Amino acid sequence: MAVAGEIRGGKELGYPYPHRRLLRACADCGRERWVRQSKGIPRHALCRSCSIKLRHIRAKGPDANHYKGGRHKTTAGYIRLLILPGDFFHPMATKHNYVFEHRLVVAKQVGRCLLPWEVVHHRNGIKDDNRLENLQLLAHGRHHVADSLMKGYVGRLEKRVTELEARVVLLEAELAVQSAEAARFTD
């Protein structure tokens, strides 16, 4: 029978890898189990069941030791903020308690939670520019109409600019040929 504090190899105990393991009692319930060591230090103070129980009562939000402010940028470029359950705007949050900053800014301005079909549009197209003067609240269908009309208009203008630039290049070449011919006749 093993004694607390005894060290054995993992293969000897039936584990698939030979890492050294220490027989240690759980700090919460006192149950003994073999714990893998890392640089001579046991990796876990709690057994698996006690660790799972404590996971649900651990500090969350600003009270957590790994808290980074509750603000992060998504891969799409939008800013998300952590809202705790007691907040007035919490109904707008996801199941993980995050809300997009641009939606929160507009909701605070209108003094109510935004409905799911209400869209907040960034006027200048910069997704992390959440100043109130850059945000516009639209009904769901209107956002897509306004956005597609603007993109179509800009697309037509860009096409016209490239056509005109090509025409300018041709006219400059033609002018150079004509001025060369005129210079040849005057000589």
TORKOL-4160 file (C-alpha; in steps of 0.2 Angstrom, whole numbers, padded with zeros to 4 digits, m for minus):
187
<pt num="1" X="0000" Y="0000" Z="0000"/>
<pt num="2" X="0007" Y="0017" Z="m0005"/>
<pt num="3" X="0009" Y="0031" Z="0008"/>
<pt num="4" X="0005" Y="0049" Z="0005"/>
<pt num="5" X="0020" Y="0058" Z="m0002"/>
<pt num="6" X="0026" Y="0043" Z="m0011"/>
<pt num="7" X="0033" Y="0046" Z="m0029"/>
<pt num="8" X="0031" Y="0033" Z="m0043"/>
<pt num="9" X="0033" Y="0032" Z="m0062"/>
<pt num="10" X="0017" Y="0033" Z="m0072"/>
<pt num="11" X="0020" Y="0017" Z="m0082"/>
<pt num="12" X="0022" Y="0008" Z="m0065"/>
<pt num="13" X="0004" Y="0014" Z="m0060"/>
<pt num="14" X="m0004" Y="0010" Z="m0076"/>
<pt num="15" X="m0004" Y="0027" Z="m0084"/>
<pt num="16" X="0001" Y="0028" Z="m0103"/>
<pt num="17" X="0015" Y="0039" Z="m0100"/>
<pt num="18" X="0030" Y="0037" Z="m0088"/>
<pt num="19" X="0029" Y="0055" Z="m0080"/>
<pt num="20" X="0032" Y="0055" Z="m0061"/>
<pt num="21" X="0017" Y="0055" Z="m0050"/>
<pt num="22" X="0015" Y="0059" Z="m0032"/>
<pt num="23" X="0002" Y="0052" Z="m0020"/>
<pt num="24" X="m0007" Y="0067" Z="m0013"/>
<pt num="25" X="m0023" Y="0070" Z="m0004"/>
<pt num="26" X="m0036" Y="0083" Z="m0011"/>
<pt num="27" X="m0035" Y="0099" Z="m0002"/>
<pt num="28" X="m0054" Y="0100" Z="m0001"/>
<pt num="29" X="m0061" Y="0082" Z="0002"/>
<pt num="30" X="m0045" Y="0073" Z="0008"/>
<pt num="31" X="m0047" Y="0059" Z="m0005"/>
<pt num="32" X="m0030" Y="0052" Z="m0010"/>
<pt num="33" X="m0025" Y="0051" Z="m0029"/>
<pt num="34" X="m0010" Y="0050" Z="m0040"/>
<pt num="35" X="m0005" Y="0068" Z="m0046"/>
<pt num="36" X="0007" Y="0071" Z="m0060"/>
<pt num="37" X="0022" Y="0082" Z="m0056"/>
<pt num="38" X="0029" Y="0096" Z="m0066"/>
<pt num="39" X="0047" Y="0101" Z="m0061"/>
<pt num="40" X="0045" Y="0092" Z="m0044"/>
<pt num="41" X="0029" Y="0102" Z="m0040"/>
<pt num="42" X="0012" Y="0093" Z="m0040"/>
<pt num="43" X="0001" Y="0100" Z="m0054"/>
<pt num="44" X="m0016" Y="0100" Z="m0045"/>
<pt num="45" X="m0021" Y="0103" Z="m0027"/>
<pt num="46" X="m0039" Y="0097" Z="m0029"/>
<pt num="47" X="m0046" Y="0081" Z="m0036"/>
<pt num="48" X="m0056" Y="0081" Z="m0052"/>
<pt num="49" X="m0074" Y="0081" Z="m0043"/>
<pt num="50" X="m0069" Y="0095" Z="m0031"/>
<pt num="51" X="m0061" Y="0106" Z="m0045"/>
<pt num="52" X="m0078" Y="0104" Z="m0055"/>
<pt num="53" X="m0088" Y="0109" Z="m0040"/>
<pt num="54" X="m0077" Y="0125" Z="m0037"/>
<pt num="55" X="m0077" Y="0130" Z="m0056"/>
<pt num="56" X="m0096" Y="0135" Z="m0054"/>
<pt num="57" X="m0093" Y="0146" Z="m0039"/>
<pt num="58" X="m0076" Y="0154" Z="m0045"/>
<pt num="59" X="m0076" Y="0173" Z="m0046"/>
<pt num="60" X="m0082" Y="0180" Z="m0063"/>
<pt num="61" X="m0080" Y="0197" Z="m0071"/>
<pt num="62" X="m0070" Y="0211" Z="m0061"/>
<pt num="63" X="m0068" Y="0199" Z="m0046"/>
<pt num="64" X="m0058" Y="0186" Z="m0056"/>
<pt num="65" X="m0039" Y="0186" Z="m0055"/>
<pt num="66" X="m0037" Y="0184" Z="m0074"/>
<pt num="67" X="m0050" Y="0198" Z="m0078"/>
<pt num="68" X="m0044" Y="0209" Z="m0093"/>
<pt num="69" X="m0057" Y="0223" Z="m0093"/>
<pt num="70" X="m0072" Y="0213" Z="m0101"/>
<pt num="71" X="m0068" Y="0222" Z="m0118"/>
<pt num="72" X="m0061" Y="0213" Z="m0133"/>
<pt num="73" X="m0061" Y="0214" Z="m0152"/>
<pt num="74" X="m0070" Y="0200" Z="m0162"/>
<pt num="75" X="m0062" Y="0193" Z="m0178"/>
<pt num="76" X="m0074" Y="0203" Z="m0188"/>
<pt num="77" X="m0068" Y="0219" Z="m0180"/>
<pt num="78" X="m0082" Y="0224" Z="m0168"/>
<pt num="79" X="m0079" Y="0228" Z="m0150"/>
<pt num="80" X="m0088" Y="0217" Z="m0137"/>
<pt num="81" X="m0091" Y="0222" Z="m0119"/>
<pt num="82" X="m0095" Y="0211" Z="m0104"/>
<pt num="83" X="m0111" Y="0215" Z="m0095"/>
<pt num="84" X="m0115" Y="0208" Z="m0078"/>
<pt num="85" X="m0132" Y="0200" Z="m0075"/>
<pt num="86" X="m0139" Y="0215" Z="m0064"/>
<pt num="87" X="m0136" Y="0228" Z="m0078"/>
<pt num="88" X="m0152" Y="0236" Z="m0086"/>
<pt num="89" X="m0145" Y="0232" Z="m0103"/>
<pt num="90" X="m0141" Y="0213" Z="m0099"/>
<pt num="91" X="m0156" Y="0207" Z="m0110"/>
<pt num="92" X="m0146" Y="0212" Z="m0125"/>
<pt num="93" X="m0132" Y="0201" Z="m0120"/>
<pt num="94" X="m0127" Y="0184" Z="m0127"/>
<pt num="95" X="m0128" Y="0169" Z="m0116"/>
<pt num="96" X="m0110" Y="0173" Z="m0111"/>
<pt num="97" X="m0115" Y="0190" Z="m0105"/>
<pt num="98" X="m0107" Y="0200" Z="m0120"/>
<pt num="99" X="m0115" Y="0214" Z="m0130"/>
<pt num="100" X="m0108" Y="0223" Z="m0145"/>
<pt num="101" X="m0102" Y="0240" Z="m0140"/>
<pt num="102" X="m0110" Y="0250" Z="m0154"/>
<pt num="103" X="m0127" Y="0242" Z="m0149"/>
<pt num="104" X="m0124" Y="0247" Z="m0131"/>
<pt num="105" X="m0120" Y="0265" Z="m0135"/>
<pt num="106" X="m0136" Y="0267" Z="m0145"/>
<pt num="107" X="m0146" Y="0258" Z="m0132"/>
<pt num="108" X="m0140" Y="0270" Z="m0119"/>
<pt num="109" X="m0144" Y="0285" Z="m0130"/>
<pt num="110" X="m0162" Y="0280" Z="m0133"/>
<pt num="111" X="m0164" Y="0274" Z="m0115"/>
<pt num="112" X="m0170" Y="0256" Z="m0119"/>
<pt num="113" X="m0164" Y="0239" Z="m0124"/>
<pt num="114" X="m0163" Y="0237" Z="m0143"/>
<pt num="115" X="m0174" Y="0224" Z="m0151"/>
<pt num="116" X="m0165" Y="0210" Z="m0160"/>
<pt num="117" X="m0171" Y="0216" Z="m0178"/>
<pt num="118" X="m0164" Y="0234" Z="m0175"/>
<pt num="119" X="m0148" Y="0237" Z="m0184"/>
<pt num="120" X="m0134" Y="0249" Z="m0178"/>
<pt num="121" X="m0125" Y="0255" Z="m0194"/>
<pt num="122" X="m0107" Y="0262" Z="m0193"/>
<pt num="123" X="m0109" Y="0277" Z="m0205"/>
<pt num="124" X="m0090" Y="0278" Z="m0210"/>
<pt num="125" X="m0089" Y="0259" Z="m0211"/>
<pt num="126" X="m0075" Y="0258" Z="m0197"/>
<pt num="127" X="m0082" Y="0244" Z="m0186"/>
<pt num="128" X="m0073" Y="0249" Z="m0170"/>
<pt num="129" X="m0077" Y="0268" Z="m0171"/>
<pt num="130" X="m0091" Y="0268" Z="m0159"/>
<pt num="131" X="m0094" Y="0287" Z="m0157"/>
<pt num="132" X="m0112" Y="0292" Z="m0156"/>
<pt num="133" X="m0111" Y="0303" Z="m0171"/>
<pt num="134" X="m0104" Y="0288" Z="m0181"/>
<pt num="135" X="m0119" Y="0277" Z="m0177"/>
<pt num="136" X="m0136" Y="0276" Z="m0184"/>
<pt num="137" X="m0151" Y="0265" Z="m0178"/>
<pt num="138" X="m0160" Y="0257" Z="m0193"/>
<pt num="139" X="m0174" Y="0245" Z="m0195"/>
<pt num="140" X="m0167" Y="0228" Z="m0202"/>
<pt num="141" X="m0173" Y="0230" Z="m0220"/>
<pt num="142" X="m0168" Y="0248" Z="m0221"/>
<pt num="143" X="m0150" Y="0244" Z="m0216"/>
<pt num="144" X="m0148" Y="0233" Z="m0231"/>
<pt num="145" X="m0156" Y="0244" Z="m0243"/>
<pt num="146" X="m0146" Y="0259" Z="m0238"/>
<pt num="147" X="m0130" Y="0249" Z="m0238"/>
<pt num="148" X="m0133" Y="0241" Z="m0255"/>
<pt num="149" X="m0138" Y="0257" Z="m0263"/>
<pt num="150" X="m0122" Y="0266" Z="m0256"/>
<pt num="151" X="m0111" Y="0251" Z="m0262"/>
<pt num="152" X="m0119" Y="0252" Z="m0279"/>
<pt num="153" X="m0117" Y="0270" Z="m0281"/>
<pt num="154" X="m0099" Y="0269" Z="m0275"/>
<pt num="155" X="m0096" Y="0255" Z="m0287"/>
<pt num="156" X="m0103" Y="0264" Z="m0302"/>
<pt num="157" X="m0092" Y="0280" Z="m0297"/>
<pt num="158" X="m0076" Y="0269" Z="m0296"/>
<pt num="159" X="m0080" Y="0261" Z="m0313"/>
<pt num="160" X="m0083" Y="0278" Z="m0321"/>
<pt num="161" X="m0066" Y="0285" Z="m0313"/>
<pt num="162" X="m0056" Y="0270" Z="m0321"/>
<pt num="163" X="m0065" Y="0273" Z="m0338"/>
<pt num="164" X="m0060" Y="0291" Z="m0337"/>
<pt num="165" X="m0043" Y="0288" Z="m0332"/>
<pt num="166" X="m0040" Y="0276" Z="m0347"/>
<pt num="167" X="m0048" Y="0289" Z="m0358"/>
<pt num="168" X="m0036" Y="0302" Z="m0351"/>
<pt num="169" X="m0021" Y="0291" Z="m0355"/>
<pt num="170" X="m0027" Y="0288" Z="m0373"/>
<pt num="171" X="m0029" Y="0307" Z="m0376"/>
<pt num="172" X="m0012" Y="0311" Z="m0369"/>
<pt num="173" X="m0004" Y="0298" Z="m0380"/>
<pt num="174" X="m0014" Y="0305" Z="m0395"/>
<pt num="175" X="m0009" Y="0323" Z="m0390"/>
<pt num="176" X="0009" Y="0318" Z="m0389"/>
<pt num="177" X="0009" Y="0310" Z="m0407"/>
<pt num="178" X="0000" Y="0326" Z="m0414"/>
<pt num="179" X="0012" Y="0338" Z="m0405"/>
<pt num="180" X="0027" Y="0327" Z="m0412"/>
<pt num="181" X="0019" Y="0328" Z="m0430"/>
<pt num="182" X="0016" Y="0347" Z="m0428"/>
<pt num="183" X="0035" Y="0349" Z="m0422"/>
<pt num="184" X="0040" Y="0339" Z="m0438"/>
<pt num="185" X="0031" Y="0351" Z="m0450"/>
<pt num="186" X="0037" Y="0367" Z="m0442"/>
<pt num="187" X="0055" Y="0362" Z="m0443"/>
